[in-house]
Amino acid sequence: MKTLTVNLKERSYRVVVGGGALARSGDILSRQGFRTAPVIVANSTVLRLHGDRLLGALRGAFGPSPLIRIPDGERYKNHQTLLKIYDGLFRARADRRSWILAFGGGVTGDIAGFAAATFMRGIRFVMVPTTLLSQVDSSIGGKTGINVPQGKNLVGAFHQPSAVLADTGVLETLPGRQLRSGLFEVLKCGAIRSRPLLDYIDRRLPDILNRHPGALEHIIVAAAGIKADVVALDETEGGLRMILNYGHTIGHAIEAAGGYRRFTHGEAVAWGMIAALGYGRELGVLGAEETGRLNRLIRKAGPLPAVGELGPEAVWRALLRDKKFGGGDVRMVLLRGLGEGAVFNGIDARSLRRFLGRFLGGNGDLD
């Protein structure tokens, strides 16, 4: 079991990664200063698969924990579910000294974290992520929020967790498609910050997909460490942290145009990265050889659902609603080299729109 630290001065916290973290959660959190039982926010699937280990460990350390069950899926990351969490907190007689434990994937962490940020003007919360995607990405950094009809994550707050416990053992029950979805986010981290991580994935991809514990722990620690370092340097996305949005400008639009059903978040980001590779090559910021290598590695980690069925206009309308669009120009992360992401401001909207039409019309083929 390994521990990382997100260094944010008085808001610093630890990220514990390794097998057995659920069974040791009561002891780990007790040693970090927690003294009372949390209010747990989770969905029924996660509770059925892994709830006994977590609830038993917490009961031994803190006594019984109130439980709020929420629906599973990106389309439920909305104000109705948020109100359900508030109602559950009031039923549990929670107050400003209470704390929330978010037990599940990225949807659970985002919405439970937003509830913690806003309930009684802010209470503590702990992330116990149960998907590869949430272990390497959404559980770290304090971005919380919900989706609204106008777009994804447009209502939210920065609210850092007090701890993150990532048990690699829970990934044994993760569906293969969801494992690959998380792997695309790991590839994103390597693409923007670590060529050695890309090399490792290329060498060990069969072990990763077969859930070899050592291989999974390696990529989780590496990707989580990259995110922790970036967040420590730029907590509220004023500059550097925007490189974590590589693949997300077009990826979020693809995800929204698919109704949050056709693509997982990681699959949409994978297509967004491929699109960014193609557009970056057109602009001359990344060479053909490096473009081809990352494109092949992303597709090797697939399969990906076809993107050509999406209408360019639907994707473009979704992109216009994204936070990264403003004043007629797009802010977009592109690669200067493998392991070297950079934010490009002032991307010409008409140029990107033309590229997007060609990209979708060719079903994402860069050749």
C-alpha positions as CSV (number, residue, x, y, z in Angstrom):
1,M,0.0,0.0,0.0
2,K,1.4,3.4,-1.0
3,T,0.6,6.9,0.1
4,L,0.7,10.2,-1.8
5,T,0.2,13.7,-0.5
6,V,-1.7,16.5,-2.2
7,N,0.2,19.5,-0.9
8,L,-2.3,22.3,-0.3
9,K,-0.9,23.7,3.0
10,E,-3.7,23.6,5.6
11,R,-5.9,21.7,3.1
12,S,-3.4,19.0,2.3
13,Y,-4.5,15.4,2.4
14,R,-3.3,11.9,1.7
15,V,-4.2,9.5,-1.1
16,V,-3.8,5.9,0.0
17,V,-3.5,3.3,-2.9
18,G,-3.4,-0.4,-2.6
19,G,-5.2,-3.7,-2.0
20,G,-7.0,-4.0,1.3
21,A,-7.7,-0.3,1.8
22,L,-11.4,-0.9,2.4
23,A,-10.8,-3.5,5.2
24,R,-8.4,-1.1,6.9
25,S,-10.5,2.1,6.3
26,G,-11.6,2.5,9.9
27,D,-8.1,2.3,11.2
28,I,-6.7,4.6,8.4
29,L,-9.3,7.3,9.0
30,S,-9.0,7.0,12.8
31,R,-5.3,7.7,12.6
32,Q,-6.1,10.7,10.4
33,G,-8.3,12.2,13.2
34,F,-11.8,11.1,12.4
35,R,-13.8,10.3,15.5
36,T,-17.4,9.9,14.5
37,A,-19.3,7.8,12.0
38,P,-19.6,9.3,8.5
39,V,-22.8,9.7,6.5
40,I,-22.1,7.3,3.5
41,V,-23.3,8.2,0.0
42,A,-23.3,5.2,-2.4
43,N,-25.3,3.4,-5.0
44,S,-26.8,-0.1,-4.5
45,T,-24.4,-1.8,-7.0
46,V,-21.3,-0.7,-5.1
47,L,-22.8,-1.5,-1.8
48,R,-23.8,-5.0,-2.9
49,L,-20.3,-5.8,-4.3
50,H,-18.1,-4.1,-1.6
51,G,-20.2,-2.6,1.1
52,D,-19.7,-5.3,3.7
53,R,-15.9,-4.7,3.9
54,L,-16.3,-1.0,4.2
55,L,-19.3,-0.9,6.6
56,G,-17.7,-3.5,8.8
57,A,-14.4,-1.6,9.0
58,L,-16.2,1.7,9.7
59,R,-18.5,0.1,12.3
60,G,-15.6,-1.2,14.2
61,A,-13.9,2.2,14.4
62,F,-16.9,4.6,14.6
63,G,-20.1,2.6,15.1
64,P,-23.0,2.4,12.6
65,S,-23.0,4.8,9.7
66,P,-26.2,6.4,8.2
67,L,-26.5,5.5,4.5
68,I,-27.8,7.5,1.6
69,R,-28.4,5.4,-1.6
70,I,-28.3,7.3,-4.9
71,P,-28.9,6.1,-8.5
72,D,-26.0,5.0,-10.6
73,G,-25.1,6.8,-13.9
74,E,-24.0,10.1,-15.3
75,R,-27.6,11.1,-16.1
76,Y,-28.4,11.1,-12.4
77,K,-25.7,13.6,-11.5
78,N,-28.3,16.3,-11.2
79,H,-30.1,18.5,-8.8
80,Q,-32.8,15.9,-8.0
81,T,-30.1,13.5,-6.7
82,L,-28.4,16.4,-4.9
83,L,-31.7,17.2,-3.1
84,K,-32.0,13.5,-2.1
85,I,-28.6,13.7,-0.5
86,Y,-29.5,16.9,1.4
87,D,-32.7,15.2,2.6
88,G,-30.7,12.2,3.8
89,L,-28.3,14.4,5.7
90,F,-31.1,16.1,7.5
91,R,-32.7,12.7,8.3
92,A,-29.4,11.6,9.8
93,R,-29.4,14.8,11.9
94,A,-26.1,15.9,10.3
95,D,-24.6,19.1,11.4
96,R,-21.4,21.2,10.7
97,R,-19.3,18.6,12.5
98,S,-20.5,15.7,10.4
99,W,-18.7,14.3,7.4
100,I,-19.6,12.5,4.2
101,L,-17.9,9.4,2.8
102,A,-18.4,9.1,-0.9
103,F,-18.3,5.4,-1.9
104,G,-18.4,4.8,-5.6
105,G,-17.3,6.1,-9.0
106,G,-16.9,9.6,-10.3
107,V,-20.6,10.4,-10.3
108,T,-20.9,9.5,-6.7
109,G,-17.8,11.5,-5.7
110,D,-18.7,14.6,-7.7
111,I,-22.2,14.9,-6.4
112,A,-21.5,13.8,-2.8
113,G,-18.5,16.2,-2.8
114,F,-20.8,19.0,-4.0
115,A,-23.3,18.2,-1.2
116,A,-20.4,18.4,1.3
117,A,-19.3,21.7,-0.1
118,T,-22.7,23.3,0.3
119,F,-24.4,21.5,3.2
120,M,-24.2,23.9,6.2
121,R,-21.8,26.0,4.1
122,G,-19.3,23.2,3.9
123,I,-18.5,19.9,5.8
124,R,-15.6,17.5,5.5
125,F,-15.8,14.5,3.1
126,V,-13.7,11.5,2.2
127,M,-13.4,9.8,-1.2
128,V,-13.4,6.0,-1.5
129,P,-13.4,5.6,-5.3
130,T,-14.3,2.2,-6.7
131,T,-13.5,2.7,-10.4
132,L,-10.2,3.1,-12.1
133,L,-11.4,6.4,-13.6
134,S,-12.3,7.8,-10.2
135,Q,-9.2,6.5,-8.5
136,V,-6.8,8.2,-10.9
137,D,-8.8,11.3,-11.6
138,S,-12.1,12.6,-10.1
139,S,-11.4,11.7,-6.5
140,I,-8.3,14.0,-6.4
141,G,-8.3,17.7,-6.8
142,G,-11.5,19.0,-5.2
143,K,-13.7,19.5,-8.3
144,T,-17.2,18.8,-7.3
145,G,-20.5,19.4,-9.1
146,I,-23.5,18.4,-11.0
147,N,-24.7,18.4,-14.6
148,V,-27.5,20.7,-15.9
149,P,-29.4,20.6,-19.2
150,Q,-27.0,23.2,-20.5
151,G,-24.0,21.1,-20.0
152,K,-21.7,18.9,-17.9
153,N,-20.3,20.1,-14.6
154,L,-21.5,23.6,-15.1
155,V,-22.7,23.9,-11.5
156,G,-20.1,23.1,-8.8
157,A,-17.5,24.1,-6.3
158,F,-13.8,23.5,-5.4
159,H,-14.0,21.5,-2.2
160,Q,-11.0,19.3,-1.3
161,P,-11.5,15.9,0.3
162,S,-9.9,15.2,3.7
163,A,-8.6,11.8,2.5
164,V,-8.8,9.5,-0.5
165,L,-8.7,5.7,-0.1
166,A,-8.2,3.8,-3.4
167,D,-8.5,0.0,-2.9
168,T,-7.1,-1.7,-6.1
169,G,-9.0,-4.9,-5.0
170,V,-12.4,-3.4,-5.9
171,L,-11.3,-3.2,-9.6
172,E,-11.6,-7.0,-9.8
173,T,-15.4,-6.6,-10.2
174,L,-15.2,-3.6,-12.5
175,P,-16.7,-4.4,-15.9
176,G,-14.1,-4.5,-18.7
177,R,-15.5,-1.5,-20.5
178,Q,-15.3,0.6,-17.3
179,L,-11.7,-0.5,-16.7
180,R,-10.7,0.6,-20.2
181,S,-12.6,3.9,-19.6
182,G,-10.3,4.6,-16.6
183,L,-7.3,3.5,-18.6
184,F,-8.0,6.3,-21.1
185,E,-7.6,8.9,-18.3
186,V,-4.4,7.2,-17.3
187,L,-3.2,7.6,-20.9
188,K,-4.2,11.3,-20.7
189,C,-1.9,11.8,-17.7
190,G,1.0,10.2,-19.5
191,A,0.3,12.2,-22.6
192,I,0.5,15.5,-20.8
193,R,3.1,14.8,-18.2
194,S,4.9,11.5,-18.4
195,R,6.3,9.7,-21.4
196,P,7.6,6.8,-19.1
197,L,4.0,6.2,-18.1
198,L,3.0,5.8,-21.8
199,D,5.9,3.4,-22.3
200,Y,4.8,1.4,-19.3
201,I,1.3,1.1,-20.5
202,D,2.5,0.1,-24.0
203,R,4.6,-2.7,-22.5
204,R,2.2,-3.9,-19.8
205,L,-1.2,-3.4,-21.4
206,P,-2.2,-7.1,-21.3
207,D,-1.3,-7.2,-17.5
208,I,-3.3,-4.1,-16.9
209,L,-6.4,-5.4,-18.7
210,N,-6.0,-8.7,-16.9
211,R,-6.0,-6.7,-13.6
212,H,-2.5,-7.7,-12.4
213,P,-2.4,-6.1,-9.0
214,G,1.1,-4.7,-9.4
215,A,0.5,-3.3,-12.8
216,L,-2.8,-1.6,-11.6
217,E,-1.1,-0.2,-8.5
218,H,1.7,1.2,-10.7
219,I,-0.5,3.1,-13.1
220,I,-2.8,4.4,-10.4
221,V,0.1,5.7,-8.3
222,A,1.7,7.3,-11.3
223,A,-1.5,8.9,-12.7
224,A,-2.7,10.0,-9.2
225,G,0.7,11.4,-8.5
226,I,0.7,13.5,-11.7
227,K,-2.7,14.9,-10.8
228,A,-1.7,15.6,-7.2
229,D,1.4,17.5,-8.4
230,V,-0.6,19.6,-10.9
231,V,-3.3,20.4,-8.3
232,A,-0.7,21.4,-5.7
233,L,0.7,23.9,-8.2
234,D,-2.7,25.3,-9.4
235,E,-5.6,24.3,-7.1
236,T,-8.4,26.3,-8.8
237,E,-7.4,25.9,-12.5
238,G,-6.0,29.3,-13.0
239,G,-3.3,28.1,-15.4
240,L,-1.3,24.9,-15.3
241,R,-4.2,22.7,-14.0
242,M,-5.9,23.3,-17.3
243,I,-3.6,20.7,-18.9
244,L,-5.6,18.0,-17.1
245,N,-8.4,18.9,-19.6
246,Y,-6.5,17.3,-22.5
247,G,-9.1,15.5,-24.6
248,H,-11.9,17.1,-22.7
249,T,-12.8,20.0,-24.9
250,I,-14.1,17.8,-27.7
251,G,-14.6,14.8,-25.4
252,H,-17.2,16.5,-23.2
253,A,-19.1,17.6,-26.3
254,I,-19.0,14.1,-27.7
255,E,-20.2,12.7,-24.3
256,A,-23.1,15.3,-24.2
257,A,-24.1,14.7,-27.8
258,G,-24.4,11.0,-27.1
259,G,-26.8,11.7,-24.2
260,Y,-24.3,10.5,-21.6
261,R,-25.3,7.0,-22.6
262,R,-23.5,6.1,-25.9
263,F,-20.0,6.8,-24.5
264,T,-18.5,6.4,-21.1
265,H,-16.6,9.5,-19.9
266,G,-13.2,7.8,-20.6
267,E,-14.3,6.8,-24.1
268,A,-15.4,10.3,-24.9
269,V,-12.1,11.6,-23.6
270,A,-10.3,9.0,-25.7
271,W,-12.0,10.4,-28.8
272,G,-11.3,13.9,-27.6
273,M,-7.6,13.1,-27.3
274,I,-7.6,11.6,-30.8
275,A,-9.3,14.7,-32.2
276,A,-6.8,16.9,-30.4
277,L,-4.0,14.9,-31.9
278,G,-5.4,15.4,-35.4
279,Y,-6.0,19.1,-34.9
280,G,-2.6,19.6,-33.3
281,R,-1.0,17.9,-36.3
282,E,-2.9,20.2,-38.6
283,L,-1.6,23.2,-36.7
284,G,1.9,21.9,-36.8
285,V,2.4,21.6,-33.0
286,L,3.0,17.8,-32.9
287,G,4.8,15.7,-35.5
288,A,3.2,12.9,-37.4
289,E,5.4,10.1,-35.7
290,E,4.3,11.1,-32.2
291,T,0.7,11.7,-33.3
292,G,0.6,8.2,-34.8
293,R,2.2,6.5,-31.7
294,L,-0.3,7.9,-29.2
295,N,-3.2,7.4,-31.6
296,R,-2.3,3.7,-31.9
297,L,-1.9,3.3,-28.2
298,I,-5.3,4.8,-27.4
299,R,-7.0,2.6,-29.9
300,K,-5.0,-0.4,-28.7
301,A,-6.5,0.2,-25.2
302,G,-10.0,0.2,-26.9
303,P,-12.3,-0.8,-28.5
304,L,-14.1,2.6,-28.8
305,P,-17.7,3.0,-29.8
306,A,-18.0,4.6,-33.3
307,V,-18.0,8.3,-33.3
308,G,-19.1,8.9,-36.9
309,E,-22.8,8.4,-36.0
310,L,-22.8,11.7,-34.1
311,G,-23.9,14.8,-36.1
312,P,-21.2,17.5,-36.2
313,E,-23.8,20.1,-35.4
314,A,-24.9,18.4,-32.3
315,V,-21.3,18.0,-31.1
316,W,-20.5,21.6,-32.0
317,R,-23.6,22.9,-30.1
318,A,-22.5,20.9,-27.0
319,L,-19.0,22.4,-27.3
320,L,-20.3,25.9,-27.4
321,R,-21.9,25.3,-24.0
322,D,-18.6,24.0,-22.4
323,K,-16.7,26.1,-19.9
324,K,-13.7,26.1,-22.1
325,F,-15.5,28.1,-24.8
326,G,-15.8,31.9,-24.5
327,G,-15.6,35.1,-26.5
328,G,-15.8,33.2,-29.9
329,D,-12.5,31.3,-29.2
330,V,-11.7,28.0,-27.7
331,R,-9.1,27.3,-25.0
332,M,-7.8,23.8,-25.8
333,V,-5.0,21.6,-24.6
334,L,-2.7,20.2,-27.3
335,L,0.6,18.3,-27.1
336,R,3.9,19.8,-28.0
337,G,5.4,16.3,-27.6
338,L,4.5,13.1,-25.8
339,G,4.5,13.9,-22.1
340,E,4.4,17.6,-22.8
341,G,0.9,19.1,-22.8
342,A,0.3,22.9,-23.1
343,V,-2.8,25.2,-23.1
344,F,-3.4,26.9,-26.4
345,N,-5.6,30.0,-26.1
346,G,-7.4,31.7,-28.9
347,I,-8.1,28.6,-31.0
348,D,-10.1,29.8,-34.0
349,A,-13.6,28.5,-33.7
350,R,-14.2,28.3,-37.4
351,S,-11.0,26.4,-38.0
352,L,-11.9,23.9,-35.2
353,R,-15.5,23.6,-36.5
354,R,-14.3,22.7,-40.0
355,F,-11.8,20.1,-38.5
356,L,-14.6,18.6,-36.3
357,G,-16.8,18.1,-39.4
358,R,-14.0,16.3,-41.2
359,F,-13.1,14.2,-38.1
360,L,-16.6,13.0,-37.4
361,G,-17.3,12.5,-41.1
362,G,-14.3,10.2,-41.3
363,N,-15.4,8.3,-38.1
364,G,-12.3,9.6,-36.3
365,D,-9.7,8.3,-38.7
366,L,-6.5,10.4,-38.7
367,D,-5.0,8.7,-41.7
